[in-house]
């Protein structure tokens, strides 16, 4: 028996129990939701972690752009006064 047929047997047993018992189906659904939630947390942390160099660059670029806009607004205010 190779590994592929072992996995098929295990999935068949799991599928049988999920189909026949409602509480096992609910538990399987909860486990899938927990796994999705953990994945989304890790993805959010990766995309927003300030130690990530790409995120650092994006924050720096946004800050520089905002500083330039503020300088332009201040110069406009000085000229109008």
C-alpha positions as CSV (number, residue, x, y, z in Angstrom):
1,X,0.0,0.0,0.0
2,X,1.6,3.3,-1.1
3,X,1.1,6.7,0.5
4,X,-1.5,7.8,-2.1
5,X,-3.9,5.0,-1.3
6,X,-3.4,5.5,2.4
7,X,-4.5,9.2,2.0
8,X,-7.5,8.1,-0.1
9,X,-8.6,5.6,2.7
10,X,-8.2,8.3,5.4
11,X,-10.2,10.8,3.4
12,X,-12.9,8.2,2.7
13,X,-13.2,7.4,6.4
14,X,-13.4,11.2,7.2
15,X,-16.0,11.7,4.5
16,X,-18.0,8.8,5.8
17,X,-18.1,10.2,9.4
18,X,-18.8,13.7,8.2
19,X,-21.8,12.5,6.1
20,X,-23.2,10.2,8.8
21,X,-22.8,12.3,11.9
22,X,-23.9,15.9,12.1
23,X,-21.7,16.9,15.0
24,X,-18.6,15.7,13.2
25,X,-19.7,17.8,10.2
26,X,-20.1,20.8,12.4
27,X,-16.7,20.2,14.1
28,X,-15.1,19.9,10.6
29,X,-16.7,23.2,9.6
30,X,-15.4,24.9,12.8
31,X,-11.9,23.6,12.2
32,X,-12.0,24.9,8.6
33,X,-13.2,28.3,9.8
34,X,-10.4,28.4,12.4
35,X,-7.8,27.6,9.8
36,X,-9.1,30.3,7.5
37,X,-9.1,32.8,10.4
38,X,-5.5,32.0,11.3
39,X,-4.5,32.3,7.7
40,X,-6.1,35.7,7.4
41,X,-4.5,36.9,10.6
42,X,-1.0,35.8,9.4
43,X,-1.6,37.4,6.0
44,X,-2.8,40.7,7.6
45,X,0.2,40.7,9.9
46,X,2.6,40.1,6.9
47,X,1.0,42.9,4.9
48,X,1.0,45.4,7.8
49,X,4.0,44.6,9.9
50,X,6.3,47.6,10.2
51,X,9.4,45.4,10.3
52,X,8.7,44.2,6.8
53,X,10.9,46.3,4.4
54,X,8.3,46.6,1.7
55,X,5.8,47.9,4.2
56,X,8.4,50.3,5.6
57,X,9.0,51.7,2.1
58,X,5.3,52.1,1.4
59,X,4.9,54.0,4.7
60,X,7.9,56.2,4.0
61,X,6.6,56.9,0.5
62,X,3.2,57.8,1.8
63,X,4.7,60.1,4.5
64,X,7.0,61.9,2.0
65,X,4.0,62.5,-0.3
66,X,1.9,63.9,2.5
67,X,4.8,66.1,3.6
68,X,5.2,67.5,0.1
69,X,1.4,68.2,0.0
70,X,1.6,70.0,3.3
71,X,4.5,72.1,2.2
72,X,2.7,73.2,-0.9
73,X,-0.4,74.1,1.1
74,X,1.7,76.1,3.6
75,X,3.4,78.0,0.7
76,X,0.0,78.8,-0.8
77,X,-1.1,80.1,2.5
78,X,2.0,82.3,2.8
79,X,1.5,83.7,-0.6
80,X,-2.2,84.6,0.0
81,X,-1.4,86.5,3.2
